């Protein structure tokens, strides 16, 4: 079985664990980070711990914590999973506000994509981002995805919906 530890130049992508609750709360409890996410902002470390307990392994779905190598700080998380209805691998990610605009997200997303390319011979990826969050769209373009169409998505609790740009991409065997 392939290890669920991915190394990049600056990051280790690894499974999340209950002990990560305080670090997870640092971004999932931050309104700036949670603003465009499907989840609602976490209210406590204990809520982050309950979420971490609820994570279930699935055959073609992977959730990673993004740990900075330089100081072992957990700075974000991301997921990649096969979505049969789309016949593609869906991507999602979020990262601490103080780590924005430093290239960490692009580095982590490319690593997740490469992981499923290597493990499952994946070729097609898709995701969306809120149009009010153009930085997320730039991450997707740097990862080789292209704008497909406009649409919308809503928070899980339906408290807010977002006009969105949907992206799709067919990639080769090596993400640069």
Secondary structure, DSSP 8 states (H G I E B T S, - for coil): ---S-EE-SSEEEE---GGGHHHHHHHHT-HHHHTTSSS-----HHHHHHHHHH---BTTEEEEEEEETTT--EEEEEEEEEEGGGTEEEEEEEE-GGGTTSSHHHHHHHHHHHHHHHHH---EEEEEEETT-HHHHHHHHHTT-EEEEEEEEE-TTSS-EEEEEEEEEE--S---
